[in-house]
């Protein structure tokens, strides 16, 4: 166990690094720390108690060696590969590993052939672990189906993408899906301490690491154990030892080792859609602080600012509408300004548009109106155009043409309104609310309805 004094952990005091190297072997020493520290049993897996805690389904299935094909879904560095290897070890099954990035149909057929032979001759089952399985083509996934179904291989797929969207339904229907969570800060700290004390890790080094350095490492890696261990290894290997032989790891050393903080953001996949969803919902929910945070995350991750601007234009109509008609004008102006100015200054324009729309009064009445009308039309409710609204011209005495007299011209009447049929239905599509300018619209429409109810036709212009 490490010794601790005055907010500093002491590790590996008195151990000879070269003894460790010879004991563990060259191959293992040359592996990255994250690879060397992969768990060897279920008890060493941290941060996934919802799946692997006592009595949980996955743990029971593994310990009873009754595991069917599964898909592990979670962010980078949460332990998907480690869990697959532990499962193979606990169940005493052969372990075949490939990747959706480099594999092909020929390789899959060869693996399946070996698994079938192993099953028939040696009565040993095979786990086929496929990392980044979402990158498999439909033909590759189809090759797996019959062999997953008949048990020739037990599939363990790992993906950072929602399998319900990125993996074919026939394959997901034959597998249980388990979602792994990003590791908590406490779990990351536990892994860091283990890496500094375990002979597989950095136990051969005389390391003194400050409490706040461990805490900062755990906080900044965003639940990614691999990133935390990589940063720790760089910190230890690149820091000069003190005269007493100790390697002092401070928070400043950890910050330098981590460099720019990477954010979990895939530009064309889950991270992208999750973040823009949070951004839009924050603006819709009138929370400018949350909206600006998600905006900053997208900008930091290198999102196309034109994409953000386009989404703001849509939101200005869908969620604000006539409650503040200026919102659409501002959003469109921001979109053009972003295109004209470019980054990095465009971030200021996006922030202005975001905060304005987030704090504007909200209404989705215009959006609901067109959706309701579209549903009527899609359901087969096709209404005729009233005769007096048709583009029918009648000839005049001088050979010209004018609108049919059946049509009543609203501008000839007080209030620029006259009652007449514009569509042969009484269905209300647009129902303005009471937020912002839409309340003004509501009052005007109510006034027109009151005039109709009292059977008062507004007076024609110029009449007393």
C-alpha positions as CSV (number, residue, x, y, z in Angstrom):
1,X,0.0,0.0,0.0
2,X,1.2,3.6,-0.6
3,X,2.4,5.8,2.2
4,X,0.8,9.2,2.5
5,X,2.1,12.3,4.2
6,X,1.0,16.0,3.8
7,X,-1.2,15.5,0.8
8,X,1.4,13.4,-1.1
9,X,1.3,9.7,-2.0
10,X,4.7,7.8,-2.0
11,X,5.0,4.7,-4.3
12,X,7.6,2.1,-5.1
13,X,10.2,3.2,-2.5
14,X,13.1,0.7,-2.5
15,X,12.1,-1.3,-5.5
16,X,14.5,-1.8,-8.4
17,X,12.9,-1.0,-11.8
18,X,15.3,-3.4,-13.6
19,X,14.2,-6.2,-11.3
20,X,10.6,-5.5,-12.3
21,X,11.4,-5.4,-16.0
22,X,13.1,-8.8,-15.9
23,X,10.3,-10.3,-13.8
24,X,7.6,-9.1,-16.1
25,X,9.4,-9.6,-19.4
26,X,10.3,-7.2,-22.1
27,X,7.0,-7.5,-24.1
28,X,4.9,-6.5,-21.2
29,X,7.1,-3.5,-20.2
30,X,7.0,-2.1,-23.7
31,X,3.2,-2.0,-23.8
32,X,1.5,1.3,-22.8
33,X,0.5,1.5,-19.2
34,X,-3.2,1.3,-20.0
35,X,-2.6,-2.0,-21.8
36,X,-0.5,-3.4,-18.9
37,X,-3.1,-2.4,-16.4
38,X,-6.0,-4.2,-18.0
39,X,-8.0,-6.0,-15.3
40,X,-7.4,-9.8,-14.9
41,X,-10.7,-10.6,-13.1
42,X,-14.1,-9.2,-12.6
43,X,-13.1,-7.8,-9.2
44,X,-10.5,-5.5,-10.8
45,X,-13.1,-3.8,-13.0
46,X,-14.2,-0.6,-11.4
47,X,-17.0,1.9,-12.1
48,X,-19.5,-0.5,-13.7
49,X,-21.4,-1.8,-10.7
50,X,-24.8,-1.4,-12.3
51,X,-23.8,-4.2,-14.7
52,X,-21.3,-6.2,-12.7
53,X,-22.3,-5.7,-9.1
54,X,-23.3,-8.7,-7.0
55,X,-26.4,-10.4,-8.4
56,X,-26.5,-8.3,-11.6
57,X,-27.5,-10.1,-14.8
58,X,-24.1,-9.8,-16.6
59,X,-22.1,-10.9,-13.6
60,X,-24.4,-13.9,-13.1
61,X,-24.2,-14.9,-16.7
62,X,-20.4,-14.7,-16.8
63,X,-19.8,-16.6,-13.5
64,X,-22.3,-19.3,-14.5
65,X,-20.7,-19.5,-18.0
66,X,-24.1,-19.0,-19.6
67,X,-23.2,-16.0,-21.6
68,X,-25.0,-15.3,-24.9
69,X,-23.8,-12.7,-27.5
70,X,-23.7,-9.2,-26.1
71,X,-22.9,-5.7,-27.4
72,X,-21.1,-3.3,-25.1
73,X,-22.0,0.3,-25.7
74,X,-20.2,3.2,-24.1
75,X,-17.7,6.1,-24.4
76,X,-14.0,5.6,-25.0
77,X,-11.9,4.4,-22.0
78,X,-14.8,3.0,-20.0
79,X,-13.6,-0.6,-20.1
80,X,-15.3,-2.4,-23.0
81,X,-12.2,-4.2,-24.3
82,X,-11.1,-5.0,-20.7
83,X,-14.5,-6.5,-19.9
84,X,-14.5,-8.7,-23.0
85,X,-11.0,-10.1,-22.1
86,X,-12.1,-10.8,-18.5
87,X,-15.2,-12.5,-19.7
88,X,-13.1,-14.8,-21.9
89,X,-10.8,-15.5,-19.0
90,X,-13.5,-16.3,-16.5
91,X,-15.5,-18.5,-18.8
92,X,-12.4,-20.4,-20.0
93,X,-13.4,-19.8,-23.6
94,X,-11.0,-19.2,-26.5
95,X,-10.7,-15.5,-27.4
96,X,-10.6,-14.2,-31.0
97,X,-10.2,-10.5,-31.5
98,X,-10.7,-8.3,-34.5
99,X,-11.8,-4.7,-35.4
100,X,-14.5,-3.2,-37.5
101,X,-11.8,-0.9,-38.9
102,X,-9.4,-3.5,-40.3
103,X,-11.4,-6.7,-40.6
104,X,-13.0,-8.1,-43.8
105,X,-15.4,-10.9,-44.8
106,X,-12.5,-13.3,-45.5
107,X,-11.0,-12.8,-42.1
108,X,-14.4,-13.3,-40.4
109,X,-14.9,-16.6,-42.3
110,X,-11.5,-17.8,-41.2
111,X,-12.2,-17.0,-37.6
112,X,-15.5,-18.7,-37.7
113,X,-14.0,-21.8,-39.4
114,X,-11.4,-22.1,-36.6
115,X,-14.1,-21.6,-33.9
116,X,-16.2,-24.4,-35.5
117,X,-13.2,-26.8,-35.6
118,X,-12.3,-25.9,-32.0
119,X,-15.8,-26.5,-30.8
120,X,-16.1,-29.9,-32.6
121,X,-12.6,-31.3,-31.8
122,X,-11.7,-29.8,-28.4
123,X,-15.2,-28.9,-27.1
124,X,-14.0,-25.3,-26.4
125,X,-16.3,-22.4,-27.1
126,X,-15.1,-19.2,-28.7
127,X,-15.7,-15.6,-27.9
128,X,-15.3,-13.4,-30.9
129,X,-14.6,-9.8,-29.8
130,X,-15.2,-7.1,-32.4
131,X,-14.0,-3.7,-31.5
132,X,-15.8,-0.8,-33.2
133,X,-18.4,-3.2,-34.5
134,X,-20.5,-0.2,-35.8
135,X,-18.0,0.1,-38.6
136,X,-18.8,-3.3,-40.1
137,X,-20.7,-3.2,-43.4
138,X,-24.0,-4.9,-43.8
139,X,-22.4,-7.8,-45.6
140,X,-19.9,-8.3,-42.8
141,X,-22.7,-8.3,-40.2
142,X,-24.7,-10.7,-42.3
143,X,-21.8,-13.2,-42.4
144,X,-21.9,-13.3,-38.6
145,X,-25.6,-13.8,-38.2
146,X,-26.0,-17.6,-38.7
147,X,-22.9,-18.4,-36.6
148,X,-24.0,-16.1,-33.8
149,X,-27.5,-17.7,-33.9
150,X,-26.2,-21.4,-33.8
151,X,-23.6,-20.6,-31.2
152,X,-20.4,-21.3,-33.2
153,X,-19.1,-18.0,-31.7
154,X,-20.3,-15.9,-28.8
155,X,-20.2,-12.4,-30.1
156,X,-19.0,-9.5,-27.9
157,X,-19.2,-6.3,-29.9
158,X,-17.9,-3.0,-28.6
159,X,-19.0,0.3,-29.9
160,X,-19.0,4.0,-28.9
161,X,-22.2,4.4,-30.9
162,X,-25.8,3.6,-30.1
163,X,-26.2,0.1,-31.5
164,X,-29.9,0.6,-32.1
165,X,-29.0,3.1,-34.8
166,X,-25.6,1.9,-36.1
167,X,-25.9,-1.9,-36.0
168,X,-28.3,-4.0,-38.1
169,X,-31.5,-5.0,-36.4
170,X,-31.0,-8.8,-37.0
171,X,-27.7,-8.7,-35.1
172,X,-29.0,-6.5,-32.2
173,X,-32.0,-8.8,-31.9
174,X,-29.7,-11.7,-31.3
175,X,-27.7,-9.9,-28.6
176,X,-28.1,-8.4,-25.2
177,X,-27.1,-4.7,-25.1
178,X,-25.2,-3.4,-22.1
179,X,-24.5,0.3,-21.8
180,X,-21.3,1.1,-19.9
181,X,-21.0,4.5,-18.2
182,X,-18.0,6.9,-18.1
183,X,-15.9,6.1,-15.1
184,X,-16.5,8.4,-12.1
185,X,-13.7,10.5,-10.7
186,X,-13.5,8.2,-7.7
187,X,-13.1,5.2,-10.0
188,X,-10.3,7.0,-12.0
189,X,-8.5,7.9,-8.8
190,X,-8.7,4.2,-7.8
191,X,-7.1,3.1,-11.1
192,X,-4.4,5.7,-10.8
193,X,-3.4,4.6,-7.4
194,X,-3.5,0.9,-8.6
195,X,-1.2,1.8,-11.5
196,X,1.3,3.3,-9.2
197,X,1.4,0.4,-6.8
198,X,0.9,-2.6,-9.1
199,X,3.9,-4.5,-10.4
200,X,2.3,-4.4,-13.9
201,X,2.3,-0.7,-13.7
202,X,4.7,1.9,-12.3
203,X,5.5,0.2,-8.9
204,X,9.2,0.1,-9.9
205,X,9.4,3.9,-9.8
206,X,9.8,6.0,-6.7
207,X,6.8,8.3,-7.2
208,X,5.4,11.0,-5.0
209,X,2.1,12.4,-6.3
210,X,0.2,15.2,-4.8
211,X,-3.5,14.8,-3.9
212,X,-4.6,17.6,-6.1
213,X,-2.6,16.1,-9.0
214,X,-4.6,12.8,-8.7
215,X,-7.9,14.8,-8.3
216,X,-7.1,16.9,-11.4
217,X,-6.2,13.9,-13.5
218,X,-9.4,12.2,-12.5
219,X,-11.5,15.3,-13.3
220,X,-10.0,16.2,-16.6
221,X,-10.0,12.8,-18.3
222,X,-13.9,12.9,-18.5
223,X,-14.3,9.3,-17.4
224,X,-11.7,7.9,-19.8
225,X,-9.4,5.5,-18.0
226,X,-7.1,5.1,-20.9
227,X,-6.5,8.8,-21.2
228,X,-5.8,9.1,-17.4
229,X,-3.3,6.3,-17.5
230,X,-1.6,7.6,-20.6
231,X,-1.2,11.0,-19.0
232,X,0.1,9.4,-15.8
233,X,2.7,7.4,-17.7
234,X,3.9,10.4,-19.6
235,X,4.2,12.4,-16.4
236,X,6.3,9.7,-14.6
237,X,8.5,9.0,-17.6
238,X,9.3,12.6,-18.4
239,X,9.8,14.1,-14.9
240,X,13.3,14.3,-13.5
241,X,13.9,12.6,-10.2
242,X,14.9,14.5,-7.1
243,X,18.3,14.1,-5.4
244,X,16.7,11.4,-3.2
245,X,15.6,9.5,-6.3
246,X,11.9,10.4,-5.9
247,X,9.8,11.5,-8.9
248,X,7.6,14.4,-7.8
249,X,4.3,14.6,-9.7
250,X,2.5,17.9,-9.0
251,X,-0.7,19.2,-10.5
252,X,1.3,21.4,-12.9
253,X,3.1,18.3,-14.2
254,X,-0.3,16.5,-14.8
255,X,-1.7,19.6,-16.5
256,X,1.3,19.7,-18.8
257,X,1.1,16.0,-19.5
258,X,-2.6,16.2,-20.5
259,X,-2.0,19.2,-22.8
260,X,-5.3,20.5,-24.4
261,X,-8.3,18.9,-22.9
262,X,-10.0,16.7,-25.5
263,X,-13.8,16.6,-25.5
264,X,-16.0,13.6,-26.2
265,X,-17.3,14.7,-29.6
266,X,-17.6,12.7,-32.8
267,X,-18.3,15.1,-35.6
268,X,-20.6,12.8,-37.5
269,X,-21.9,10.5,-34.9
270,X,-23.3,10.2,-31.3
271,X,-21.2,12.9,-29.6
272,X,-22.2,15.4,-32.3
273,X,-25.9,14.7,-32.1
274,X,-26.1,14.5,-28.3
275,X,-24.3,17.9,-28.0
276,X,-26.4,19.7,-30.5
277,X,-29.5,18.2,-28.9
278,X,-28.5,19.5,-25.5
279,X,-27.7,22.9,-27.1
280,X,-31.1,23.2,-28.8
281,X,-33.0,22.0,-25.8
282,X,-31.2,24.5,-23.5
283,X,-32.1,27.4,-25.8
284,X,-35.7,26.1,-26.0
285,X,-35.8,25.8,-22.2
286,X,-34.7,29.5,-21.8
287,X,-31.4,28.6,-20.1
288,X,-28.7,30.9,-21.7
289,X,-26.0,29.5,-19.4
290,X,-26.4,25.9,-20.4
291,X,-26.9,27.0,-24.0
292,X,-23.6,28.9,-24.1
293,X,-21.8,26.0,-22.4
294,X,-22.9,23.5,-25.1
295,X,-22.1,26.1,-27.8
296,X,-18.6,26.5,-26.4
297,X,-18.1,22.7,-26.3
298,X,-19.0,22.5,-30.0
299,X,-16.7,25.4,-30.9
300,X,-13.9,23.9,-28.9
301,X,-14.3,20.5,-30.6
302,X,-14.2,22.2,-34.0
303,X,-17.8,21.9,-35.0
304,X,-18.7,23.8,-38.3
305,X,-20.1,27.1,-37.1
306,X,-22.4,27.2,-40.1
307,X,-24.1,24.1,-38.9
308,X,-24.7,25.7,-35.5
309,X,-26.0,28.9,-37.2
310,X,-28.5,26.9,-39.4
311,X,-29.9,25.1,-36.3
312,X,-30.4,28.5,-34.7
313,X,-32.4,29.7,-37.7
314,X,-34.7,26.6,-37.5
315,X,-35.1,27.1,-33.7
316,X,-36.0,30.7,-34.1
317,X,-39.1,29.7,-36.1
318,X,-39.9,26.4,-34.4
319,X,-39.6,27.4,-30.7
320,X,-39.9,31.2,-30.7
321,X,-42.0,32.1,-33.8
322,X,-44.3,35.0,-33.4
323,X,-43.6,35.4,-29.7
324,X,-40.6,37.4,-30.9
325,X,-40.5,37.7,-34.7
326,X,-37.1,39.5,-34.4
327,X,-35.6,36.2,-33.4
328,X,-35.7,34.8,-36.9
329,X,-34.3,38.1,-38.3
330,X,-31.5,37.9,-35.8
331,X,-30.8,34.2,-36.5
332,X,-30.7,34.7,-40.3
333,X,-28.4,37.8,-39.8
334,X,-26.1,35.7,-37.6
335,X,-26.0,32.9,-40.2
336,X,-24.8,35.4,-42.9
337,X,-22.4,37.1,-40.5
338,X,-20.8,33.8,-39.5
339,X,-20.3,33.0,-43.1
340,X,-18.8,36.4,-43.8
341,X,-16.6,36.8,-40.8
342,X,-15.5,33.2,-40.1
343,X,-13.8,31.8,-37.0
344,X,-12.6,32.6,-34.4
345,X,-14.6,35.8,-34.3
346,X,-17.8,34.0,-35.4
347,X,-18.0,32.6,-31.9
348,X,-19.1,36.0,-30.7
349,X,-21.9,36.2,-33.2
350,X,-23.1,32.7,-32.3
351,X,-23.0,33.6,-28.7
352,X,-25.1,36.7,-29.3
353,X,-27.7,34.8,-31.3
354,X,-27.7,32.0,-28.8
355,X,-28.3,34.2,-25.7
356,X,-30.9,36.3,-27.5
357,X,-32.9,33.3,-28.6
358,X,-32.5,31.6,-25.2
359,X,-33.9,34.6,-23.4
360,X,-36.7,35.4,-25.9
361,X,-40.3,34.5,-25.2
362,X,-41.2,31.1,-26.6
363,X,-44.0,29.8,-28.8
364,X,-44.3,26.8,-31.0
365,X,-47.7,27.8,-32.3
366,X,-46.5,28.5,-35.9
367,X,-44.7,25.1,-35.9
368,X,-47.8,23.2,-34.6
369,X,-50.0,25.0,-37.1
370,X,-48.2,23.8,-40.2
371,X,-47.8,20.3,-38.7
372,X,-51.5,20.0,-38.0
373,X,-52.4,21.2,-41.5
374,X,-49.9,18.7,-43.1
375,X,-51.4,15.8,-41.1
376,X,-54.9,16.8,-42.4
377,X,-53.6,16.8,-46.0
378,X,-51.6,13.6,-45.5
379,X,-54.7,11.8,-44.1
380,X,-56.5,12.6,-47.4
381,X,-58.4,15.7,-46.4
382,X,-58.0,17.7,-49.6
383,X,-60.3,20.7,-49.6
384,X,-61.4,22.6,-52.7
385,X,-60.5,26.2,-53.3
386,X,-63.7,28.4,-52.9
387,X,-64.8,29.9,-56.1
388,X,-64.4,33.5,-55.0
389,X,-60.7,32.8,-54.2
390,X,-59.8,31.3,-57.5
391,X,-57.7,33.3,-59.9
392,X,-60.7,34.0,-62.1
393,X,-60.8,37.2,-64.1
394,X,-63.9,38.7,-65.7
395,X,-63.8,40.9,-68.8
396,X,-64.5,44.6,-68.3
397,X,-66.3,46.9,-70.8
398,X,-62.9,48.4,-72.0
399,X,-61.6,44.9,-72.7
400,X,-59.5,44.6,-69.5
401,X,-59.9,42.0,-66.8
402,X,-60.7,42.2,-63.1
403,X,-61.2,39.9,-60.1
404,X,-64.6,38.3,-59.8
405,X,-67.0,40.4,-57.8
406,X,-67.6,37.4,-55.5
407,X,-64.3,38.2,-53.9
408,X,-64.5,40.9,-51.2
409,X,-61.4,43.1,-51.0
410,X,-60.5,43.4,-47.2
411,X,-58.6,46.7,-47.7
412,X,-61.9,48.4,-48.6
413,X,-63.1,47.9,-45.0
414,X,-62.3,49.4,-41.6
415,X,-59.6,47.5,-39.9
416,X,-58.7,46.0,-43.3
417,X,-60.9,43.1,-42.5
418,X,-64.1,41.6,-43.9
419,X,-65.7,38.3,-43.0
420,X,-65.7,35.7,-45.8
421,X,-64.8,32.1,-46.3
422,X,-61.1,31.4,-47.1
423,X,-61.1,27.6,-46.6
424,X,-64.1,25.3,-46.3
425,X,-63.3,24.1,-42.8
426,X,-63.6,25.5,-39.2
427,X,-60.5,23.7,-38.0
428,X,-58.1,26.0,-36.1
429,X,-54.5,25.4,-37.1
430,X,-52.8,28.5,-35.7
431,X,-53.7,29.3,-32.1
432,X,-51.4,32.1,-30.8
433,X,-50.4,32.1,-27.2
434,X,-49.9,34.9,-24.7
435,X,-46.0,35.1,-24.7
436,X,-44.4,38.2,-26.1
437,X,-45.7,39.7,-29.3
438,X,-48.0,36.7,-29.8
439,X,-50.2,38.1,-27.1
440,X,-50.8,41.1,-29.3
441,X,-51.7,38.8,-32.2
442,X,-54.1,36.8,-29.9
443,X,-55.9,40.0,-28.8
444,X,-56.3,41.1,-32.4
445,X,-57.7,37.8,-33.5
446,X,-60.1,37.7,-30.5
447,X,-61.3,41.2,-31.4
448,X,-62.1,40.0,-34.9
449,X,-64.0,37.0,-33.5
450,X,-66.0,39.3,-31.2
451,X,-67.0,41.4,-34.2
452,X,-68.1,38.3,-36.0
453,X,-70.0,37.0,-32.9
454,X,-71.9,40.3,-32.7
455,X,-72.6,40.1,-36.5
456,X,-71.0,43.5,-36.9
457,X,-69.2,43.9,-40.2
458,X,-66.5,46.5,-39.9
459,X,-67.5,49.6,-41.8
460,X,-66.2,50.1,-45.3
461,X,-63.5,52.7,-45.6
462,X,-64.8,56.2,-46.0
463,X,-68.3,55.3,-44.6
464,X,-69.8,57.1,-41.6
